[in-house]
């Protein structure tokens, strides 16, 4: 960035750019965290569907064997 003004101050425009860059970085981090959360939620949902499907298949098999043995 530019040279600071005497006393270590920076130009107002430069401070604004730094603030925008900081906000952008924070937004990127928030987005990455949100994407990771969504990926974990999708994975858990897939696992739940697999468990439910497995239980439903087992229940169907048990019902069919009970019905056919009568």
N, C-alpha and C positions, 0 to 999 in steps of 0.2 A: 504494500500500500504506500501511500505518499509519506513524505517526511512530516513528522509532527511539528506543530507550531512551537514557538518558544514556550517553555514551561511544561512540555510534554503533552500539550493539547493536540487533538487532531481536528481536521476540518469537519464541519457539520455533516457534509455529504458522505464523508468517509465513515463517520459514526453511524449514519443511517444504513450504509451498505453493510457494515459489521452487524448491525441489529437484524437486518434482513437475512444475512447469511446465517446468523445464529438461529433465527426462527425457521429458516429452511432446513437447517441441520436437525433441529428438534422435530420438525414435521416428518422428515425422512426417517428418523428413529422411531417415531410413533407409528408410521406406516409399516415399517419392518416388524415392529412388535405386533401390530394388528394382523399382519399377514401370517406371522408365526402362530398367533392365537387361532386364526381361522383354519390353518392347516391342522393344528392339533384337534380342533373341534370336528373337522371333517373326518379325521382318522378315527376319533372316538365314535362318531356316527356310523362309520363303516363297520367298526367292531360290533356295535350294538345291533346293526342290521344282520350281521353274520350270526350273532348269538340267537337273535329272534328267528331267523330263517332256519337255523339248526334245530331249535326247539320245536318249531312248527313242523319240520320234516319228521322229527322223532314222534311228535304227537300224531301226525297223520299215519305213520307206520304202525304205531301202537293201536290206533283206531281200526286200521285195516286188518290187522292180525286178530283183534278181538272180534270184529264183525265176521271174518271168514271162519273163525273157529266155532261159530255157533251152529 
